[in-house]
Amino acid sequence: MSLQRVSPSEALTRIISGGGFSAIIDARSEGEFALDHLPGAVNWPSLNNEQRIIIGTLFKEKGGFEAQKLGAAWVAVNIAHHIEREVLTLPKHWQPLIYCWRGGKRSGALSMVLGQIGFQVFVLDGGYKAFRAAMLDWLAQHMAQFRFVVVCGTTGSGKTRLLHALQRLGAQVLDLEALACHRSSVLGRVPGVEQPSQKRFDMQVWDTLRKMDLSRPIYVEAESRKVGNLSVMDGLMDAMRDSPCIDLQLPQDERIALLMEEYPLFVSDTLQFGQRLEALINLKGKSVVDAWKVQLTQGNIKEVVQSLLESHYDPTYLKSISRNFRQHAAAQVVQVLDRHPMSFEAIAQTLVGQDAVST
């Protein structure tokens, strides 16, 4: 049997370097895996969701011995299925990293069987919990080394379009809204898409940043500490707020048109648009929100968007951006004449060219 325990920091270093493990296997249940997992991991549950609940209940009602007997039977069956499904065609030099919640029985059972077969198996000491702590520590230690450039601009100025254009040209981009599955405003929830867990969001931020070239800038959109229900970690938020800024400017009529393009559901479903606006009652008052809803029923969508910008989004943005982003006063002003993709592509090319000169 060939088993080797690996510390969280060593596992993290080997994942960053891209070498050392043929596969990363998460032995937890499907539900635990969905909440978060190591980058590139596959899920081979030692106990599935239903079995885990039953074993937990049995442990409380009849004690550990009875729970462990039934658990062992189910784990043995599940491991056999994993081997039949995934392992029979694998070569002997296949070397997986295996983990569970704390590096205990679930990963231990799977590791023991694979080791008995003759594979070199690595077991993550402390499991997922310890790896997450090591990941957060890595971010804290490396955050000052990242060269962020913060893309600022009022709502509808095309910050996301610029980020996407930069990414297409090979620039380094940290798209927090894409990772959070949220557009970061009262209207920002993506229809039909649930936000990931906080732990999943944090892991994806780390997985993006750990691939970055420290000698090149990383473009990121100016965000508040909350993106929907998720929080941007303090170290990242502080680094962004200390970083150089770009002030992206787009004419107001183009901003309105851009927002109507990017939120087509609210254009086609004014009832839902009105319901979402109710979240602003505490800030703007019921009479203001009711007036917006009446305008929506009359088809005056553009007028409602303009009023939202002028009375809510723009004042809120202008008040917070200079207070929170310390280099905003010295921001590079970037003016875009219209909302069309080619205009943002041209701006992105200019910025990438500037980066090439300064690097």
N, C-alpha and C positions, 0 to 999 in steps of 0.2 A: 504494500500500500504506500502511495506517495502523496502525502499531504503536507502543505506548507502554509503556515499562518502568515498573513501579510498585515502590517499596520495600516491604519487609514491614510497616513501621510505617504507611505510608500505606494499604496494603491493609487492615490491621487496623482503622485508624480509619474507613475507608469502610464496612467490614462492620458495625462497631458502630453507625454512624450510619444504616445501612439504605439507603444510596444509592450510586450510582455504577456498579454492575455489573448487567447484565441477567442474567448467569449466571456461575457459577464452575465451571470445567471442570478436572478432574484428568486429566492425560494419562498417568499412571502405569498400571501393570498392575492387574488386578482384586485381586490379593493385596495389593499395597501400599495400594490404596484401602481394603480391608477393615480393615487394621491401624489406619489413621487417615486423616482427610482434613479439609479446611476445612469449616466449617459450611455446609450447603446445597449442597455441591459435588456434581456429577454426574461419572460416570466415562466418559471417552472414551479408552480405552487406545491409545497409539501403537503399543505392542507388548503383546500379551496375555501371560499367565503363561508359557505354553509357549514362545512365541516369545522371550521375554526370556531364558529358560534356554538355549535353543539358541544365541542370539546370544552370550551370555556364554561358553558352551563353545567356540564357534567362535573367539572373540577370543583365548582362551587357547591354542588349538591351532594356529591359522593366522594370527593377528595381526589388527590393527585394520582393515586395508583390506578383507580378505575379509568380516569381520563387518559392516562398515558397508555394503558392497554389498548383502548379503542383508537387513540391517536396513532399508535405504532402501526396498527393494522391498516389504517387509511393511508398513512405516509408510505408504507411499503408498496401498496397498490399504486399510488400516484407516481412514485419514483419509477416503478416498473413501466408505467405508461410513458413517462418521459424518455426513458431509455429506448423503448421500442420505437417511439416516434422520432427521436432526435439523434440518438447516439450510435445506432448500429452501423451506420455508414462512415463514421468519423475515424480518422487515422489516429495512430497511437500518440503522435506528437501534439495532439489537441490539448491545450492547457487552459482550462476555464478558471475564472475568479467567481466564487460563490459567496453569497451573503444572504442574511435574513435581517430581522429587526436589530438584534444585538449580537449576532454571530454565534447563536446557540444551537438548539436542537434541530431546528428545521434545516439550516444550512449544513449542520454537522452530519445529519443522516444522509443527505444527498451527496455530500463530499466523500463520506466513507464508502458508499457504494461505488462511486466513480473511481475513487482511489483503488479499491479492491480490483476493479476491472484492469487497472494498469495505467490510467491517465495520471499525469502530473496535475494535481488539483491545488489551487490556492484558495484559502478561506480568509475572508475579511474579518480581522479582529474587531470586535465591537459592532459589527454589522452596519446597516444603513445609518443608524443613529450616530455612530462614531464618525462615519464618512462625512455626514452633513456638517458636523462640528469642524472637521478638518477643512472642508470646503469653505465654510464661512471664515475660518481663520486665514486661509490662503487669500481670500478676497481682501480681508482687512490688511494683510501684509503687503499686498501688491497694488492696492488701489491708487496710491500716490504715483505709481509708475505709468499709469495710463494717461495718454494725452487726449482728453476729451475736447471736442468742439461742439458747443451747444447751439442747436438751431432754434432760435426764438422767432416769435411772430404771432400776431393776433390770430384768433380763431378763423379758419378758412383761408389763411395765407399760403397754404400748400406745403407745410412743413413735412408731412408724410410723403408727399409727391417728390420733394427734393431728396429725402432720405432714400427713397426707392431708386431715383435716378442715380444718386451717388453709388448705391450698391451695385447697380447694373454696370457701372464703369469701373468696378473693382475697389472702390473705397471701402474702408472699414466702417460698419454701421452697427450700432446697438439700438434695435427697434423695440423699445420697452412696451409700446402699445400692442405690437404684434405678439410679443411673448405673453402679455397679459390678456389678450383677446378682448380688448376694450379700447375705445377711442378717447378715454380720459376726459369725459365731461358728463353733464347731467343727461345728455342724449347719446352718450358714447357706448352703451351696451350694444354688442354685435348681435343682431336678431338670430335666435336659434343656436347660439354658441355660448356655452358655459365658460366662465373664467376658470383657469387651473387653480389648484390649491396654492397657498402661499409658499409652501415648501417646493412645489413644482416650479413656480415662478422663479424662486431664488436659484434653484438648480440650473434652470435654463439660462439665467443671467450669467452664472458662473461658466456654464458650458460655452456660451458665446464669447465671453471675455478671455477665457483661457486659451483660445485659438488666435487671439489678436497679436499682431506685431507691435511690440512696445515702441518701436522707432517711428511708427506712423500714427497720424491722428485717428480718433474714433468719433464719428459723428453721432450725436444723440439729440433727440428732441427735448426741449425744455419741458419738464413735467413737474407737477406737484408731488408731494410725498405719497399720494394715493392715486392709483390707476384703477378706477372702479373700486372693487373691494380689496385690492391688493396694495401692499406697502412697498415702496422702493427702499431697500436697505439703507440705513443711515450713512454708512461709509460712501456708498455710491452717490447718494444725494448730496453729501457734502462736497465730494470731488467735482460733481457737475456744477454746483453753485460757485465753485472757485475757478471755473474754467473759462477760456475765451468764448465769446458768443458771436453768432451771426444773427443779424436782425433782418428777417425775410419780410419784404413788403410787397403787397399785391393790392391793386385798386379795389375799392369796396364793392363795386358792381361785379367784379370778377370773383371776389371772395364769396358773395352770395350765390353766384352761379356754381362755384366749386362745391359749396356745401350742399346744394340741391342735387348735384351729381353724386356726391359721396354718401348722401343719406337718402337714397331713392325710396326707401320704405316710407319715410315721412311725407314724401311728395305724393305717393300713391295711396297712403293710408293716413288721412288727416285725423281720423278718430284716435289712432294710436299716438300720433304726434301730440295731440292735445292731452292725452292721458300722461304722456311722459313730461309734459310741461308742468304738470301738477307738482312735481318735485321742487319747483321754484316758488311755490306759494309762500313759504316762510320768508323767503328773501324779497320777493317782489310784491306780495300781497295778492289776495284772491281776486280782487277786481281787475288787476292787470292781467293775470293769467286767464281769467274768464274772457276778457276782451280779446286776447290772442286766440282763444278757442273759437270765438264767434267769427273772427277773421278767417280762420281755417275753414269753417263751414261755408264761407262765402268764396272760397277758392283763392284767398289772398295769401298764398304761402310765401311768396317772395317778400311781402311786406312784413310778415311775422318774423322771418329770418333776419331782415334788416333791423327790426325793432329789438330782437334778441341781441344782436351784435352791439347796437348802439347803447342799449340800456343795461345790459348784463355782462356779456362776454368781454367787450373791449375795456370798460372801466375796471372790471375785476382783474383782467390781464395786466393792464398798465399799472395798477396799484401794486401787484405782487411781483412783477418781473424785475423791476429795479431794486426792490427791497431784498429779494431772495438771490438773484444772480449778480454777484458782486462785480463782474466785469462787463455787465450789460451796457453801461454808459459809454464804454469804448468799443462797442460791438461794430463789426464790419457790416455796413448797410448793403443789403443785396435787394435790388428792385427787380421785380418780375412784371412784365407788362400785361400778361394774360395768363390764364389758367391752363393752357394747353401743354401737353407732355413735352413737346419739343422745346418750349421755353424753359422748363425746369431742367431738361437735358443740357441745354446750353449753359445754364448757371452751374450745373454739376461739373461740366467739363472745365469751366474756369477754375472752380475750387480745387479739383483734382490736379490741374496744372500748377496752381499755387503750392499745393502740398509737395509736388515733385521738386519744385525749386527750393523749398524750405527744408526738405529732408536731407 
